[in-house]
């Protein structure tokens, strides 16, 4: 079986990490499957090397008609059995069956762009759903959203959970890394770690900060709040006066290796999101053996299992009480660390790669949408 994979999303993003880690894992599990990776020559996948993977450059700009034509031509010229789009941008004119990964349905559930842009993105999702013979959802929650919001029948969807890089996100605390993160980011212990994002509406940082303020009042002790990511969410929380933010360190964007160190030494990690299609930071923190307080929004309860303390995303007081309990009780915190590591072990990129290849096999047998090639 010959599969084309759109690797042009490689980069420091959720989709980029998905592309990179899944392709690396494919080398060990793909068997007789040959993978042709279509990459951006200006952003090559240099770390993906395998005798089973061949790389082909795509010169057209993403989101362009030229891209659609070039991808369709490659599907024909490379005699693909299946094409895998790791994002909602599917090759509409591909003559072979197409598999599309859907990470979440945020554009249908939250207003995150101006109205014209949001409608264009939603149209892209709908086009992908029409074109794909199989849709891979990151979680059961995303699968259910596809069914409820876009009416996708169950037989066309498969759930494949994501994973983390075991080379970076692991529980062992390396010598010297505590001193490094404290000095590099101006942190003192104890500290509670949380994340911000450009998409601050779903990350719910204002409620997290309110909960941490309540936590301070309850335990009467000082701790630092370390916020990783762009300052958008923090600024919005401050503008709304939704929380009294005390002793905050705005770390900004940090290298992935540093993020893993911050997880490993955090006393508590808080995820307050109203919605996540998967919730990779949650799994990253659990993989590092961090005690986690997590909202039950979107897929988060599904991914957390027993590996985190779950709270309602709108319950700032409950969030604060959960953090206070972990900060004040070292034994409970250590138990939660152990539960986090145990739950994280259920996820791996090798498992995800095996399940993805099985989806390719299913898709290759499908005839739906396989009209004559426009190049014949």
Buried (B, 14 or more C-beta within 10 A) or exposed (E): BBBBBBBBBBEEEBBBBBBBBBBBBBBEBBEEBBBBBBBBEEEBBEEBEBEBBEBBEBEBEEEEEEBBBBBBBBBBEBEBBBBBBBBBBBBBBBBBBBBBBBBBBBBBBBEBBEEEEBEEBBEBBEBBBEBBBBBBBBBBBBBBBBBEBBEBEEEBBBBBBBBBBEEBBBBEEEEEBBEEBBEBBEBEEBBBBBBBBEBBBBBBBBBBBBBBBBBBEBBEEEBBBBBBBBBBBBBBBBEEEBBEBEEBBBBEEBEEEBBBBBBBBBBBBBBBBBBBBBBBBBBBBBBBBBBBBBBBBBBBBBBBBEBBBBBEBEBBEBBBBBBBBBBBEEEBBEEBBBBBBBBBEBBBBBBBBBBBBEBBEBBBEBEEBEEEBEEE
